[in-house]
Amino acid sequence: MDRSEKAIFTNMCMVYDDNDSFYQFSDTVLFDYDIRRDIIRFTPNADRLFRIHGLVQKDFLKNMGNRYIYGGDIEEVSQLFSGRLKKDKNEVRVRLMYPDRDNYFWTLIQYRYDYKKGTISSVVGKITDIEEQKRHEEYLLEMSETDGLTGLRNKLATEVEIHWQERRQSF
């Protein structure tokens, strides 16, 4: 991250610090991750969006574990922060734990890799709560697969299900 980007991140943190009421409404957390030092920093509102054990975390990848990140998403998060995701991919959807209960919710992590001398040195980005959007997508999918008159699965959804069952049985 160059000086101007660090200044922006620092200023953003100061805006959040100075305006506690401002960030309590935010569904977005900013972060920067130093790959070489394995340190991640979050904006002060992070602990209101998801469960974490500190706004600055040393040995982040080494100690990531699955306490706060859904088990099925850990590998993708690890790849993101180690710089191993495809360069044209700039976002991932992962599940993080709510700050006040032991349930996971969907987030969108949009990120950018920063380079020094041709090597990835840091990751900067934002984490946004998309749980409501995911629920709406699931509702629309269910509606598209259901016959409006009978409430049963429609013809296409039934054919797709039969196809998947046949493929599963053939393996």
N, C-alpha and C positions, 0 to 999 in steps of 0.2 A: 504494500500500500504506500503510495507516495505521500508527501507532506500535505498536499491539499486534501486528499481523501482522509488522512488522519485528522486533519483540522475539522473537516465536516463531521466525522464521527464524534469527535470530542465535543464540538458545538452542539450536536444533536443530543448527546448525553447531558450537557449543561441545560439545554432547553427542557428536557424531561425533568431534571433535578429541580429547576426553578419553577416549574409549572406542574406540580404533582397532580392537580386536577385535570391537566391536559392529557397526560398519558394514561390515566385510569380508564379512558374511553377508547384507547387505541387497541386494535386487534393485530398490530404489527410490531415485531421486535427486530431491531437491527443487531447485527453481529459482525465481528471480524475475528478471523482465526489465523494465527501465525503457525504455519506448517512446521518450520524448523524448530521452534520452541515448544510446539504442542500446547499453545495457550489460546483460549477463546474468551472473548469479552462480549457481553450483551448489554443492551441499553437497560436502564433501571426498571423498566416496566416488564421485563422478562418473567419475573417471579409471579406476576399477575396473570400471565397467559399460560404458562406451563411450569411443571415442577422442575426445579433445578436446585443445586446445593451451593450456588454462588454466582455472582454476576461475572466474575473473572475466575476461570478454572484452568489450573495448570495440569499437565498430563491428561488432557481432555480425551484423546483417542485411546490412550492406554487404560484409562479408568471409565470409559464410556459405559460399558456394561449394558444391561437391559432394564435397569430400574426405572428410567424415565422415557425410554424409547421402546416402542413396541418391538418385540423380538423379531418379527418378520421384516422389520425395516432397518435393523442394525447394520447389516452388510452394506446397504445402499448409503446410509449415513456415513459409514466408515470410508467407503469409496469416495464420497463427496469431499470429505475433509482431508483425505490423503492425496487428492488430485487425480484419482483414477477414473472418474466419470468421463464420458465422451465430451470432447471440447465443444461440440455444437449444442449439447444439452445444457440448459441453464436453470432448470428447476426440477424439483422432485417433490412428491407428495409422500409424507410420512406421518405416522401417528405418534403423538407425544402424550404424556400423562398430564391430566388436569392438575392444577396446583393444590386443590383442596379435596380431591377424592381419587380413588384408585381405578379410574377409568381412562381410556385413551380417546383422543379426538384427532381429527384430520387437520394437518397443517400443510401449507405450501411453502417450501423453502426455495426462494429465488436467489441465485448466487452468481458471482463472477470470480474467476481466478485472476490473481495479479502475479505478474512475472518479474523476476530480477535475473538478468543475464540469461534469459531463455529458460529458466526453471521456475516452476510455480512456487511462490513464496508465501502467499496468503490467499484466504478466501474471504470475501466480503459479501454480505447479503442481508436478506430479511426473511423473517418467518411470520406467516400470516395464518390466522385461524380460518379454515375453510369448512368447518364441520357443517354449518347450515347449508352451504353450497352442495356438499356431498349428499346430505339428506335429500335435498331437492332433486339432484341428479338421480338418486335411487328411486325416488317417487316417480319421476318422469319415465324411467326405464320400466318400472312396474306397470305404469299406466299404458305404455306402448305395447306391453306383452299381454294385456288383459282385454278381453272382449267387454265392451262397455255395457252391453245388454245383459249378458249372463253372469259377468264377473269371473268367468273361467279364463284359463289361458287361451290366447288366440291361436289360430292355425300356425302361423310362423313360429311363435314361441314353442309350441308343442313339437313341431318338426325339428327345431334346433335341439330341444331336450332329447328327443328320440335319437338324433344323430350322435350326440355326445355320449348317451348311454351305450349305443352300439359300439362306438370307438373304445370306450372304457372296457367293455366286455371282451373285445377282441385282443386286448393287451393282456 
